[in-house]
Amino acid sequence: MTQKSQVKTIGFIVNPVAGMGGAVGLKGTDGKAILEKAKALGAQPIASQRAETFLFQLAPRKEDLRLVVGAGSMGKDEAEKLGFTFEVKGEARAETSSKDTQEITYEMVKADVDLLVFCGGDGTARDVLKAVDTKVPVLGVPTGVKMHSAIFAVSPLAAARVAANYLWGALPLHEAEVMDVDEEAFRKGHLSAELYGYLLSPYEPHLIQEGKMESPTTESELRNQAAIAVHIIEEMQPNIIYILGPGTTTRIISDLLDQKKTLLGVDLIDNKKIVLGDANETQILKAISGNAAKIIVTPIGGQGFIFGRGNQQISSRVIRQVGLDSIVVIATKGKLDRLKSLRVDTGDPELDREFKAHGVKVIIDYKTEQEMHIE
């Protein structure tokens, strides 16, 4: 029989609309108007599935675990589906808000949970910060579009491992940065992340993402970017659609082609011309249907993600249609030197495993590449 002293309590809250703006290219879902636009573009909820992935990994410890969950789609639905013992906070609503997140989180703090786990993005992290401060440890299950904060595990599977290791192991706590960007400015191509505060969080360096690190704009870095771009352009073939991910390194390619790239979006290039700017998943799938295609992406500085952070338009469906052998990763030597490995979080665990077995070659200079492991 499980001893009472062994039973741990997790506060579990889900932002049901987190991440819906990613595949449709909206860079977030903060605000009712943007959420409605995302739905009109065909966005599908992803938070529930990622929340279930997290809970499923903890299912073998059900007898040792008690959940305090948000009502309805904010945690109860997933806990009930997977057979956990739980207590509900808040009221079930057809449409949830940041106020609901803050109020439910505050109730979880009063319930003296051992660990508070939320499924969302940077906006959700800010809501949790307002209610928690540093009163209880917090862990983020990555579910949003914007995830610059250092509170997130690298995937739902990793989050479950961190939670278990903290609750029944000996992981230390550290202060994790909560960052967020102005979504409206983000959609216009301006990225400006602001520090909002710190949350105490379990720390396991291989399973917790670092905060996003901006690439330096030194002369040598710019020369390196240009050399990579020249190499890519020389290798471009006619009648192949190139799916160009966001970032300054990828933007240099379009600059040298005299084409205006969407800095924080995904663009399609055909015969060295941008044929579709700021494309969403549906548009990409339509464009590459029956056509040869390649994907060109660059890792996020400091984190190493090549898929699953800020480029969710290049979804698992897009990647499978293009094929792993047609993915081109580019990064300057300086950026790669600051990364121990690369990461993927496509939302498709099987595809993530295929990436890890496959590995990638990264173009780091003119006609120069380097093998990189995917963690």
N, C-alpha and C positions, 0 to 999 in steps of 0.2 A: 504494500500500500504506500502511496505517496505521502511523505511527511509534509506537514504544513510548512515547515521551515524551508522546504525545497521549492515550493510553489512561488513562481515569479509572476508579476503583473506587467503587461504591456498595454499602454495607451495606444490605440490604433485608430488613425483618422485618415480618411481618403478624400481628396479633392476630386470629385467625379468628372470634372471637365478639364482637369490638367492634361496638357499634351495634345488636346484636340486641334490646336492651331498648327501643329508641326507639319503634318503631311500635306496640308492645303496651303502651306507657305505663308502663314500669318504671323510667325515669330512669337506666338504666345496667345493666351486667351483671357488676359486680364480685362475685365469690363464686359457688361452685358451685350453691348453693340458688336464687339469683336466676336463674342461667342456665337451670336446669331449669324454673323457673316460666315463663321467657320461651318456652322450647321448647313447654311445655304450652299456652301461649296462641297458639301458631302462629307464633312469631317465625322469620324466615328470615335466614340469614347474608347480610351485605351487604359485608363487608370484602374478600372476594375480588374482587368486581366492581369496587370502587373501586381496589383495588390494580392490577388489570388496566388500568383506565383510565389510571392514572399511568404504567405501563410502556409502554403502547401509544404514548403521546406521545413516549417516548424511543426507540422502535423505529428511527427513521431514523438514530440515532447508535450502533447496535449494534456497529459495527466499532470504535468509540472507547470502548466501555464494557464493563466487567467487573463482574459482580455477585457479592457474597458474601451468600448467602441463608439464611434459617432453613429447617430441614428440613420436608418435607411441606407442610401447609397454612399454614405460617408463612413462606412466600415461594417455596419451590422450585416448587410447583405452578404459580404464576402466571408465574415466569420461564421455566419449561420450555414452557408453553403458547405463549408469545410468542417463543420461539426465541432467548433470550439465552444468552450464555456465563456460566456461574456456578460457584461453589464453595459447597458446603453445609456449614453448621454446625449441630450439634445432632442430635437423633434425632426422626424422625417419630412423632407420637403421635396417638391417636384423640381424646384430650382434652388440651388444652394449659393451661398455668398461667402466672401471673406469674413464677414461678421459671424456667420455660423462656425467657421473654422476657429476663430478666436474664442468664441464662447465655449465651444465644446472642449477645446484645448485647455482652457482655464479650469473647467470642471475636472478634467483628467489630472491636472496638477493637484487639485484639492483632494483627489482620490488617492494620492500618494503612490503613483505608479512607479515601478522600478526603471522603466524605459519608455519614452514616448516615441512612437514610430509614425511618420506621416508619409503619405504617397502624394507627390505633387512636384512642383518646380520651385523656382526662386520666389515667386509671389506667395506661394503657400508657406515657404520657409519664413518669409517676413511676417505673415500672420501668426505663425507659431511663436516666433521671437517675441511679439508683442504680449503674448499671454504667458510665456514660460520664463523669459530672461534666462537665468542660469539656475532655476529651481530644481529641474530634473534633467537627466541626460536625454538627448534627442538624436534620432537617426532618420535620415531621409531616404526613402525608396525613390529612385529617379523615375519620374513620370511626366515631367513638364517638357516644355520646349526650351526655356531658358534655365540652365543649371550651371551658373557660375559659382555658386556657393560651395564651400568645402564641407558641407554637412551631409552630402549624399554618398552612399555606397556606389560602386561602379556599375551595379546592376541589381535587380531584385533578388537574384540568387546570392550575390555577395552580401546584400543587406541582411538576409536571413542568417548567413554564417556569422556576420559581425554581431547580430543580436544574440544569437546562441552563445557565442564565445564570451560576450560581455556578461550575460546573465548567469551562465553556469561555468564561466572560466575566470580569466584574470586580465581582461583587456583594460588598459588605462583609459582615462578620460583626458580630452584636451579641448581647448577652446577653438571652435570651428567658425570661420568667417561666414556671415550671411550677406551675400551680395545680390544686387538686382540691377536691371537696366530699365531705362525709360522705353517702354514698348513702342510708343508712337515714334520716338526718334529712331528706334531700332528698325522700324519698318521703312524709314526714309534713308536707311543706310548709315546711320550714326550710332556707333556703339560706345556707350559711356556707362561703365559699371560703377555703382556706388556701394560703399560699405555701410551696412545698417546696424551691425552689432555682432555679437558672438553667442553661440550656444555651446553648452558642454556636450560632448559627443564621444562615444567609444572610438578608439583609434587603432586601426590596423592598416598600415601604410599600403599594403598591396590590394586592399579591398575598399578603401575610402579614396575618393577622388580629391585631388588638390584643387585649390581655387584656380580659375583661369588666369594664365599669365600672358600678358601682352608681349608680342615679339618686338625686340629692339629695332630701331630704324637707323642703324649705323650705315655708313657708306659700304662697308664690306658685306653687310646683310643685304642691302639693296642690289649690289653687284651679283651676289649669290642667287638672289631671286631672279634677276634678269637672265643669268646663265641657264638656270633651270627652265625658264620660259622659252628661251631660244631652242633648247633641246626638245621640249614638248612640241613646239611649232614645226620644227624640222621633221619630227616623227609623225605628224598628223597626216592621215590618209584621206583621200576623197571618198565621199559617200559613206562615211562613218559619222554617226552623231556622237559628239563629245558632251557628256553631262558634267558641267563644271561647277564644283561645289563652292561654298563661300570662303572668303579669306583674302588677305592681302597677297599671299603668294600666288594664289590662282588668279587674282585680278591682274597681275603683271602679264600673264599670258594674253588676256584680252587687250590690255594696253598696247602690247607690241603688235597686235593684229589690228590696231586702230578701231577697236570695238569697245563700247561702253558696257562694262559688266555691272551686275547688281552685286555690290560688295557683300551683303549679308544674305543673299539669295542664291538660288541655283539657276544657271543659265544653260541653254543648249546651243552648241556650235556645230554647224554643218558647212563643210567646204570653207572653213576659216571665217565664217560669218555667224554672228549671233542671230539665231532664227527664233528664239523664244527666251525672253528675260523673266526672271523671278518665277520660274515654273513650279507648279505644285505636282504632287505625286500622280494625279490623274492625267495631267497634261504630259508628263514625262512618259508614262506607260503608253499613252496613245502615240506619241512621237516615235518611240523606239519599236513599236509593234511591227514585226516583219523587217526591221532594219538592223544592221550591225551597229553596235554602240560600245562606247567605253566611258568609264567614270573616272574623273580626275578630282582628287580630294587632297586636302592637307590637314595634318593633325592639329587639334586645339592645343595651343601652347600651355605647358605645365600639366595638362591632363592626359594628352596622348590619344584622345578619341578621334577615330577617323569616320565613324558612323554612330549616330544616336545622340549627338549633342549639336543642336543648331542646324542640322541638315537632314531632318526627318523626312523631308520631301523625297530624298533618296532612300526609299523604304526597303524593307526586306524583299518586297515583291519586285521592285526595280532591280535590286542587286541580283536576285535569282535570275531575272530575265537577261541581264547583261552577262553574268557569270564572273566568278572570282578571278579568272585569268585575264579579264578585261578591265580590271581595276588598277588605276595608276595612282600611286601615292607620291606626293612631292613635299619636300621639306628642306629648309636650309640646314646647313651643318650645325649652326648655332642652336636652332630649335631642337634638332634631333639629339644634340649633345646633352640637352637638359631633360631628355626622356629616357627612362630605362627600358620601356617597351611601349607598344601601341595597344589601343583598346577598341573594342566594338561593343555596342549595346543596341542591337537592331530591333529588339522586341521579339525576335525569333530565336529561342535558345539553341535550336539545332543549327541554324545558320551561324550563330556565334561560335559554336563548337567547330564547324567546318572552317571558319576563319582561323581559329587557333591551330588547327592541324595543317592548314595551308600556308600560313605565314604570308608576308608581303615583302616586295622589294621597293625600297624608297629611293626615288631619284633625288640626289642631294647636290648635284652640280651638273655642268654640261657633260653629257655622256658618262656620268658617274652615278652608281647606285649602291645601295647598302641593304643587306638583308636585315629585317627586323622581326622580332618575335611579337606575336599578339598575345597579351596576357589574358 
